[in-house]
């Protein structure tokens, strides 16, 4: 549970970090387009792209829906037991997503 001002601040910063990485991930998915099918690690996202023959017009809205659902859950769950653990776990997952793009950024 968040009982201190520092805890509330950290939760908010982690929430923003999760959102920013999701935006970067969505942007990179749109930039890479059809070639994303070969490199995408998420099997659900890969399947959504393949359903539309490499077009992102269905996969991106579904990604937006999933992100909105996760962010809404984190807002709703704030202040409950294990809220910081859950938020840190999601933020760590997003950090790993961000690291998958590091080689792309270095090569540019």
Backbone bond lengths (Angstrom), bond angles and torsions (degrees), N, CA, C in turn:
res aa  C-N    CA-C-N  psi(-1)  N-CA   C-N-CA  omega(-1)  CA-C   N-CA-C  phi
1 X - - - 1.455 - - 1.518 110.09 -
2 X 1.295 114.91 147.70 1.455 120.33 178.78 1.518 108.57 -88.99
3 X 1.323 116.07 115.06 1.462 119.07 -176.94 1.515 112.14 -118.47
4 X 1.325 117.29 -11.40 1.453 119.82 -177.02 1.521 110.30 -119.06
5 X 1.304 114.67 163.32 1.461 120.43 176.84 1.534 110.17 -64.07
6 X 1.338 116.32 -37.56 1.469 120.32 178.54 1.531 110.54 -64.16
7 X 1.341 116.44 -39.11 1.456 120.33 178.04 1.512 112.21 -64.17
8 X 1.319 116.47 -42.03 1.467 121.58 177.20 1.525 110.76 -63.12
9 X 1.333 115.69 -42.49 1.468 120.56 -180.00 1.526 110.88 -64.68
10 X 1.330 116.76 -45.14 1.460 120.73 179.37 1.520 110.73 -61.96
11 X 1.314 116.87 -42.49 1.470 120.73 178.96 1.528 110.26 -59.98
12 X 1.324 116.14 -44.85 1.464 120.68 178.78 1.520 112.31 -63.54
13 X 1.334 116.83 -41.36 1.471 120.25 179.30 1.530 110.95 -67.21
14 X 1.317 117.16 -39.59 1.468 119.74 176.80 1.523 110.67 -64.90
15 X 1.319 116.98 -39.51 1.463 122.14 178.68 1.528 109.58 -60.72
16 X 1.332 116.70 -45.35 1.469 120.85 178.97 1.529 110.55 -65.63
17 X 1.339 117.70 -40.59 1.459 121.44 178.07 1.531 110.84 -59.48
18 X 1.329 116.78 -44.91 1.460 121.36 178.90 1.524 110.03 -59.38
19 X 1.305 116.60 -44.19 1.457 121.35 -179.25 1.526 111.74 -65.85
20 X 1.318 117.60 -43.32 1.477 121.45 -179.40 1.525 110.62 -63.98
21 X 1.327 117.83 -43.94 1.464 120.22 179.18 1.523 110.23 -64.63
22 X 1.313 117.83 -36.17 1.456 120.66 177.41 1.528 110.92 -64.26
23 X 1.318 116.57 -40.15 1.467 120.60 177.33 1.529 110.21 -64.41
24 X 1.329 117.21 -43.53 1.472 121.09 178.19 1.526 109.72 -62.26
25 X 1.319 117.05 -43.38 1.459 121.37 -179.82 1.526 110.99 -62.50
26 X 1.325 117.07 -42.54 1.463 120.89 178.25 1.525 110.48 -65.22
27 X 1.317 116.86 -43.00 1.473 120.50 178.19 1.526 110.70 -59.98
28 X 1.331 116.78 -46.28 1.465 120.28 -179.55 1.525 110.96 -64.60
29 X 1.323 117.33 -35.85 1.465 120.33 177.07 1.521 110.97 -63.56
30 X 1.322 116.81 -39.76 1.456 120.01 179.62 1.527 111.49 -71.74
31 X 1.319 117.27 -36.49 1.465 120.98 179.30 1.523 110.69 -68.30
32 X 1.339 116.34 -44.03 1.456 120.06 -177.23 1.523 112.35 -76.28
33 X 1.316 116.56 -25.52 1.453 121.47 174.08 1.517 115.29 54.43
34 X 1.339 116.66 -132.45 1.467 121.17 -175.22 1.531 114.08 -60.79
35 X 1.322 118.05 -26.96 1.461 119.89 179.26 1.526 111.35 -70.03
36 X 1.317 116.39 -13.26 1.462 121.23 -179.66 1.534 111.07 -65.75
37 X 1.323 117.13 -24.62 1.467 120.46 -177.55 1.521 110.85 -60.44
38 X 1.331 117.32 -38.60 1.461 120.01 -179.06 1.526 112.35 -74.04
39 X 1.314 118.14 -31.29 1.464 121.16 -174.09 1.522 114.11 -101.61
40 X 1.315 118.35 -14.65 1.463 121.68 -176.31 1.526 110.86 -65.45
41 X 1.332 116.31 130.98 1.456 121.65 179.74 1.525 112.58 -88.42
42 X 1.320 116.84 -24.59 1.460 121.37 -177.52 1.533 109.59 -81.33
43 X 1.335 117.98 114.05 1.469 119.66 -176.79 1.526 113.65 -66.80
44 X 1.320 117.53 -29.74 1.465 120.22 179.16 1.526 109.82 -68.76
45 X 1.335 116.95 -46.68 1.460 120.40 179.24 1.529 110.11 -63.23
46 X 1.323 116.62 -41.07 1.469 120.89 179.16 1.526 110.22 -60.31
47 X 1.325 117.04 -42.81 1.461 121.61 179.71 1.529 111.09 -64.81
48 X 1.342 116.79 -39.84 1.463 120.15 178.55 1.526 111.64 -63.91
49 X 1.330 116.88 -37.28 1.470 120.15 177.68 1.523 109.80 -69.44
50 X 1.315 117.24 -41.88 1.465 120.61 -179.56 1.525 112.12 -66.38
51 X 1.332 117.93 -30.23 1.465 121.06 177.80 1.520 111.94 -60.57
52 X 1.325 116.51 -29.85 1.472 121.07 -178.25 1.535 111.77 -108.38
53 X 1.330 117.02 24.93 1.470 122.62 176.94 1.521 113.00 56.21
54 X 1.325 116.42 43.91 1.460 121.20 175.86 1.515 114.92 89.15
55 X 1.322 117.77 -2.85 1.468 120.22 178.44 1.522 109.32 -83.64
56 X 1.332 115.49 146.76 1.467 120.62 -176.68 1.533 112.74 -95.39
57 X 1.334 117.24 4.60 1.461 119.96 -172.38 1.521 114.33 -67.42
58 X 1.317 119.19 -17.41 1.457 121.50 176.00 1.528 111.60 -105.17
59 X 1.315 116.30 -35.08 1.459 121.02 -176.14 1.530 112.19 -68.89
60 X 1.322 117.55 -41.11 1.465 120.70 -177.31 1.536 111.92 -66.04
61 X 1.338 119.55 -45.55 1.475 117.61 175.60 1.525 113.39 -61.92
62 X 1.333 117.00 -35.02 1.462 119.39 177.38 1.524 110.85 -67.97
63 X 1.331 116.97 -36.03 1.463 120.99 176.07 1.527 109.54 -65.48
64 X 1.318 117.09 -42.05 1.459 121.63 177.32 1.530 110.68 -61.97
65 X 1.321 116.73 -41.31 1.466 120.93 178.57 1.531 110.62 -62.96
66 X 1.343 116.77 -45.88 1.459 121.06 179.83 1.519 112.39 -63.09
67 X 1.323 116.42 -41.68 1.464 120.77 178.23 1.524 110.27 -64.79
68 X 1.320 116.70 -43.83 1.469 120.57 178.92 1.521 111.22 -61.92
69 X 1.313 116.18 -39.59 1.455 120.48 178.35 1.522 110.86 -64.04
70 X 1.333 117.15 -45.66 1.470 120.96 179.91 1.525 110.98 -64.73
71 X 1.328 117.22 -43.37 1.462 120.40 -179.08 1.525 110.76 -67.04
72 X 1.321 116.53 -38.28 1.462 120.48 176.47 1.520 111.64 -63.91
73 X 1.333 116.52 -40.45 1.462 120.36 177.35 1.523 110.65 -62.07
74 X 1.338 116.82 -43.55 1.466 119.63 179.31 1.527 111.61 -62.98
75 X 1.321 117.33 -36.67 1.472 120.13 176.30 1.530 110.70 -67.11
76 X 1.310 116.22 -44.11 1.461 121.09 -178.77 1.528 111.35 -66.47
77 X 1.332 117.18 -37.33 1.456 121.26 -174.35 1.526 113.13 -83.42
78 X 1.309 118.13 -9.60 1.466 121.95 -177.89 1.526 110.71 -56.82
79 X 1.329 115.72 133.69 1.453 120.99 178.93 1.517 113.92 92.67
80 X 1.322 117.41 -5.03 1.459 120.37 178.76 1.529 110.52 -96.69
81 X 1.314 115.08 175.44 1.463 121.26 -178.88 1.536 109.77 -63.03
82 X 1.311 116.69 135.99 1.466 125.24 178.60 1.527 113.71 66.38
83 X 1.316 118.60 17.75 1.460 120.20 -179.10 1.526 112.24 -63.42
84 X 1.324 117.91 -40.98 1.455 120.78 -179.85 1.530 110.75 -68.31
85 X 1.325 116.97 -38.26 1.458 120.59 177.98 1.529 110.68 -61.74
86 X 1.319 117.01 -44.40 1.461 121.39 -179.90 1.524 110.33 -65.05
87 X 1.323 116.82 -45.23 1.467 120.86 -179.74 1.528 110.74 -63.87
88 X 1.327 117.25 -42.31 1.473 120.79 178.37 1.526 110.96 -65.18
89 X 1.320 117.32 -37.15 1.463 120.76 178.67 1.519 111.24 -64.65
90 X 1.315 116.81 -44.65 1.462 120.62 178.15 1.533 110.09 -65.36
91 X 1.324 117.19 -41.36 1.468 121.23 178.54 1.529 110.75 -63.44
92 X 1.329 117.43 -38.45 1.462 120.47 177.49 1.529 110.32 -64.85
93 X 1.309 116.77 -41.14 1.469 120.51 175.94 1.522 111.29 -60.53
94 X 1.321 116.60 -41.42 1.460 120.35 178.04 1.529 111.24 -67.62
95 X 1.328 117.16 -33.49 1.455 120.61 175.98 1.531 110.33 -62.66
96 X 1.324 116.47 -40.22 1.463 120.17 176.58 1.526 110.91 -64.94
97 X 1.327 117.36 -39.18 1.471 121.03 175.49 1.521 109.68 -60.76
98 X 1.321 116.75 -43.58 1.461 121.28 179.64 1.526 111.04 -62.30
99 X 1.330 117.17 -39.67 1.467 120.70 179.20 1.525 112.19 -65.23
100 X 1.326 118.01 -27.12 1.468 119.11 178.56 1.523 111.80 -66.53
101 X 1.326 117.61 -21.16 1.462 121.19 179.30 1.520 113.09 -92.71
102 X 1.316 118.29 -8.59 1.463 120.34 -178.43 1.520 113.74 -55.32
103 X 1.341 120.08 -46.88 1.456 118.52 178.05 1.529 113.32 -59.80
104 X 1.327 116.86 -34.78 1.476 120.40 178.11 1.526 109.68 -64.90
105 X 1.337 117.59 -41.55 1.459 120.33 -179.66 1.526 111.35 -68.70
106 X 1.331 116.86 -36.44 1.466 120.08 -177.92 1.524 110.28 -69.46
107 X 1.329 117.89 -36.81 1.457 121.14 -177.58 1.524 113.25 -72.26
108 X 1.312 117.98 -21.79 1.470 120.36 -177.68 1.477 112.30 -78.05
